[in-house]
């Protein structure tokens, strides 16, 4: 019985680490996309002469 509990606990930890890694990758990608979008908007406004 304890073998099953230990195996299940290891699986839960591996699943947790995988989910945490995926969340971190997703957050980094979202930050990069947001920075790229703001940079595009800033360059567009700069090109039109609206931004100083």
Secondary structure as GFF3:
##gff-version 3
##sequence-region A 1 52
A	DSSP	alpha_helix	2	48	.	.	.	ID=ss1
###
